[in-house]
Structure formats: structure tokens, C-alpha cells
Amino acid sequence: MIAQPYQLYVERTDTAKNMARFYAMSIEPTLFGDVCLTRRWGRIGAQGQMMEHHFLREEEAVGLFLDLLRQKRNRGYRPTGKAAQA
């Protein structure tokens, strides 16, 4: 069982470079008792790409979540106040 919900939606825009990107992550339990970190990214307004990482322990998923969050912040991604898009 997940101790608390983990969700993130950030965007990076630069009109001079015609850049409008999003990055979304969430950690959720699976039907088999594992933990799944789902990542989605792409151009804002497009469906984008998706990748799932499965872990036996929540701590491992949270560790990757935080590492990816740091990387995205360093690259200029910022929260927007929007909810994660499905």
C-alpha cells in the first residue's frame, strides 16, 4: 500500500526556441502488490510518450521519483498548477 500519493506535472516553455514540453509522473500500486512509477512526457497538447517502472518496495520508486524531479528542475521544468493529464 502506498503511504501517500505521489504525482507531479511540470512544464518547460521557451517561445524563442518554439519549446513547449510537459513531464508527468505518478506512483501507484499495481494489482499484484508491486509499486509502479509511471512517467509521461512530450509536447504540450500531444499525447507524448509513456514509460513504466515496477518496484517491489515503495522506497525504491520514491527514490527514482525524487532523482527524476531533481533532473527536471535542473533543466528548467516548473510546476504549473494544472493537474496531471490522463
DRENLUM-207966 format. One line per field, with one value per atom (N, C-alpha, C, O): residue number from 1; residue in one letter; atom name; x, y, z. Coordinates in steps of 0.02 Angstrom, whole numbers. Atoms other than C-alpha are relative to their C-alpha. Last residue first. Layout:
resi <- NUM:...
resn <- a:...
name <- CA:...
xx <- X:...
yy <- Y:...
zz <- Z:...
This chain:
resi <- 86:86:86:86:85:85:85:85:84:84:84:84:83:83:83:83:82:82:82:82:81:81:81:81:80:80:80:80:79:79:79:79:78:78:78:78:77:77:77:77:76:76:76:76:75:75:75:75:74:74:74:74:73:73:73:73:72:72:72:72:71:71:71:71:70:70:70:70:69:69:69:69:68:68:68:68:67:67:67:67:66:66:66:66:65:65:65:65:64:64:64:64:63:63:63:63:62:62:62:62:61:61:61:61:60:60:60:60:59:59:59:59:58:58:58:58:57:57:57:57:56:56:56:56:55:55:55:55:54:54:54:54:53:53:53:53:52:52:52:52:51:51:51:51:50:50:50:50:49:49:49:49:48:48:48:48:47:47:47:47:46:46:46:46:45:45:45:45:44:44:44:44:43:43:43:43:42:42:42:42:41:41:41:41:40:40:40:40:39:39:39:39:38:38:38:38:37:37:37:37:36:36:36:36:35:35:35:35:34:34:34:34:33:33:33:33:32:32:32:32:31:31:31:31:30:30:30:30:29:29:29:29:28:28:28:28:27:27:27:27:26:26:26:26:25:25:25:25:24:24:24:24:23:23:23:23:22:22:22:22:21:21:21:21:20:20:20:20:19:19:19:19:18:18:18:18:17:17:17:17:16:16:16:16:15:15:15:15:14:14:14:14:13:13:13:13:12:12:12:12:11:11:11:11:10:10:10:10:9:9:9:9:8:8:8:8:7:7:7:7:6:6:6:6:5:5:5:5:4:4:4:4:3:3:3:3:2:2:2:2:1:1:1:1
resn <- a:a:a:a:q:q:q:q:a:a:a:a:a:a:a:a:k:k:k:k:g:g:g:g:t:t:t:t:p:p:p:p:r:r:r:r:y:y:y:y:g:g:g:g:r:r:r:r:n:n:n:n:r:r:r:r:k:k:k:k:q:q:q:q:r:r:r:r:l:l:l:l:l:l:l:l:d:d:d:d:l:l:l:l:f:f:f:f:l:l:l:l:g:g:g:g:v:v:v:v:a:a:a:a:e:e:e:e:e:e:e:e:e:e:e:e:r:r:r:r:l:l:l:l:f:f:f:f:h:h:h:h:h:h:h:h:e:e:e:e:m:m:m:m:m:m:m:m:q:q:q:q:g:g:g:g:q:q:q:q:a:a:a:a:g:g:g:g:i:i:i:i:r:r:r:r:g:g:g:g:w:w:w:w:r:r:r:r:r:r:r:r:t:t:t:t:l:l:l:l:c:c:c:c:v:v:v:v:d:d:d:d:g:g:g:g:f:f:f:f:l:l:l:l:t:t:t:t:p:p:p:p:e:e:e:e:i:i:i:i:s:s:s:s:m:m:m:m:a:a:a:a:y:y:y:y:f:f:f:f:r:r:r:r:a:a:a:a:m:m:m:m:n:n:n:n:k:k:k:k:a:a:a:a:t:t:t:t:d:d:d:d:t:t:t:t:r:r:r:r:e:e:e:e:v:v:v:v:y:y:y:y:l:l:l:l:q:q:q:q:y:y:y:y:p:p:p:p:q:q:q:q:a:a:a:a:i:i:i:i:m:m:m:m
name <- N:CA:C:O:N:CA:C:O:N:CA:C:O:N:CA:C:O:N:CA:C:O:N:CA:C:O:N:CA:C:O:N:CA:C:O:N:CA:C:O:N:CA:C:O:N:CA:C:O:N:CA:C:O:N:CA:C:O:N:CA:C:O:N:CA:C:O:N:CA:C:O:N:CA:C:O:N:CA:C:O:N:CA:C:O:N:CA:C:O:N:CA:C:O:N:CA:C:O:N:CA:C:O:N:CA:C:O:N:CA:C:O:N:CA:C:O:N:CA:C:O:N:CA:C:O:N:CA:C:O:N:CA:C:O:N:CA:C:O:N:CA:C:O:N:CA:C:O:N:CA:C:O:N:CA:C:O:N:CA:C:O:N:CA:C:O:N:CA:C:O:N:CA:C:O:N:CA:C:O:N:CA:C:O:N:CA:C:O:N:CA:C:O:N:CA:C:O:N:CA:C:O:N:CA:C:O:N:CA:C:O:N:CA:C:O:N:CA:C:O:N:CA:C:O:N:CA:C:O:N:CA:C:O:N:CA:C:O:N:CA:C:O:N:CA:C:O:N:CA:C:O:N:CA:C:O:N:CA:C:O:N:CA:C:O:N:CA:C:O:N:CA:C:O:N:CA:C:O:N:CA:C:O:N:CA:C:O:N:CA:C:O:N:CA:C:O:N:CA:C:O:N:CA:C:O:N:CA:C:O:N:CA:C:O:N:CA:C:O:N:CA:C:O:N:CA:C:O:N:CA:C:O:N:CA:C:O:N:CA:C:O:N:CA:C:O:N:CA:C:O:N:CA:C:O:N:CA:C:O:N:CA:C:O:N:CA:C:O:N:CA:C:O:N:CA:C:O:N:CA:C:O:N:CA:C:O
xx <- 4:-225:16:15:47:-165:2:56:-31:-83:-53:-108:-1:-174:33:33:47:-126:5:58:63:-41:-53:-107:46:103:-65:-101:70:254:-45:-26:31:424:-73:-106:71:542:-27:7:44:707:-74:-115:7:834:-51:-61:-64:889:-3:34:-7:707:65:65:45:691:4:2:-24:845:-43:-17:-60:791:26:44:24:617:59:54:26:697:-25:-17:-57:801:-23:8:-36:648:60:75:43:541:37:36:-4:685:-42:-21:-68:699:8:37:-6:510:70:78:37:502:7:15:-38:639:-34:0:-59:554:42:69:17:388:61:66:8:461:-14:13:28:444:-14:-59:-44:469:-35:-97:31:396:52:109:-52:448:-35:-74:18:326:60:95:-43:364:-21:-37:10:250:49:66:-24:268:-11:-22:-67:175:17:-17:3:-12:67:71:-6:6:-3:4:55:-57:1:-48:63:108:-55:-47:20:248:-68:-113:9:308:-17:-9:-33:323:-13:-30:25:239:34:45:-26:314:-30:-35:18:229:24:11:-13:309:-13:21:-15:229:10:-33:8:230:23:74:-60:202:-15:-73:-34:56:65:97:-40:-5:39:82:45:-147:38:9:27:-22:-46:-51:-6:5:-27:-71:63:29:12:60:-15:172:-66:-103:43:145:22:48:-18:250:-52:-82:45:216:23:45:-27:332:-45:-56:27:274:34:62:-4:358:-33:-37:58:326:-5:-39:-1:482:-61:-73:61:469:-5:-23:-21:650:-59:-49:-54:609:24:46:28:443:54:42:-45:528:-23:-12:17:418:52:79:-57:455:-18:-31:-6:312:63:90:-41:288:4:-6:9:158:40:26:-36:196:-18:-22:17:101:38:47:-55:148:-21:-29:-1:3:59:75:30:43:3:45:10:89:-33:-75:-37:63:-16:-75:42:0:44:94
yy <- 73:571:-18:-77:18:748:-74:-104:46:783:-20:-39:70:928:-41:-22:45:1104:-69:-88:-3:1219:-43:-52:-48:1249:10:58:17:1167:54:113:-31:1211:-23:-36:17:1122:30:27:-57:1215:-15:29:-14:1076:55:73:-26:1075:19:62:-68:1055:32:92:-44:905:72:118:-8:819:49:92:-43:849:14:71:-67:776:49:104:-28:625:71:114:-11:590:32:79:-59:615:16:74:-58:492:64:113:-17:367:62:105:-20:369:21:73:-70:364:26:84:-42:205:74:116:0:122:45:83:-42:172:5:58:-69:98:46:94:-43:-76:72:96:40:-216:43:28:11:-97:-44:-46:39:-78:-15:-32:34:62:-36:-6:24:120:-36:-73:53:228:-19:24:25:341:-56:-96:68:450:-19:23:12:605:-73:-116:57:627:-16:-34:64:800:-56:-44:8:966:-66:-83:-19:1009:-2:25:-68:917:14:-29:-17:758:74:114:-61:667:11:-35:-22:532:65:108:-64:434:14:-31:-14:297:69:118:-70:233:9:-20:-20:67:75:114:-72:-16:19:-5:-38:-202:74:94:-20:-285:37:58:55:-384:19:-19:53:-266:-57:-94:43:-124:-52:-58:72:18:-39:-15:33:195:-74:-103:66:318:-29:3:20:464:-68:-109:62:563:-14:31:20:699:-67:-111:60:796:-16:26:18:931:-64:-102:70:1020:-10:36:5:1182:-73:-112:57:1237:4:55:37:1352:-64:-117:65:1404:-43:-101:-14:1589:-64:-62:-20:1539:13:3:-52:1442:19:-17:-36:1328:53:84:-42:1193:33:-2:-21:1110:41:71:-59:1010:16:-28:-24:884:65:113:-59:779:17:-28:-22:648:65:107:-37:547:16:-30:-4:490:42:93:-63:443:4:-28:-40:283:67:91:-62:173:44:54:-59:0:62:66
zz <- 10:-910:-71:-89:53:-878:-12:-13:48:-711:-51:-33:-22:-628:-54:-112:34:-679:31:57:-35:-553:-33:-6:32:-674:39:26:-9:-592:-29:-32:-58:-669:6:-45:-7:-789:65:117:10:-815:3:-10:72:-844:-14:-71:25:-661:-73:-96:-26:-609:-25:-42:37:-724:24:-16:69:-654:-39:-74:-2:-474:-70:-87:-16:-509:1:-27:62:-593:11:-33:45:-437:-65:-90:-23:-325:-44:-57:8:-423:18:-20:71:-431:-14:-52:15:-241:-72:-87:-23:-220:-14:-33:47:-326:19:-25:63:-223:-51:-86:-10:-59:-64:-80:14:-119:5:-34:-59:-124:-20:-70:-54:-254:62:101:-58:-398:51:53:-54:-573:54:40:-38:-692:58:94:-67:-825:30:-4:-22:-978:71:112:-67:-1079:16:-28:-11:-1233:73:116:-26:-1288:7:-21:-46:-1307:30:89:34:-1382:52:112:46:-1312:-39:-71:-31:-1229:-53:-108:15:-1319:31:30:70:-1236:-9:37:22:-1073:-73:-110:65:-969:-18:26:25:-824:-68:-110:70:-724:-18:17:15:-564:-74:-116:69:-518:-3:18:7:-347:-70:-94:15:-327:-1:10:-61:-239:-11:37:-26:-390:62:85:-25:-436:34:72:53:-450:31:92:-10:-327:-60:-95:-17:-391:13:-14:-30:-409:23:61:-56:-528:24:-14:-35:-650:53:82:-54:-780:29:-7:-31:-896:59:102:-65:-1015:24:-16:-21:-1159:68:109:-45:-1255:21:-13:-45:-1350:47:79:17:-1502:42:17:28:-1465:-23:-42:47:-1438:-34:-92:64:-1359:-52:-112:24:-1219:-70:-118:61:-1117:-15:31:20:-989:-66:-115:70:-898:-9:38:10:-738:-75:-117:69:-678:-5:31:20:-523:-72:-114:68:-427:-14:30:32:-273:-71:-111:73:-165:-24:6:21:15:-76:-107:-60:108:-16:23:5:-45:60:76:0:0:0:36
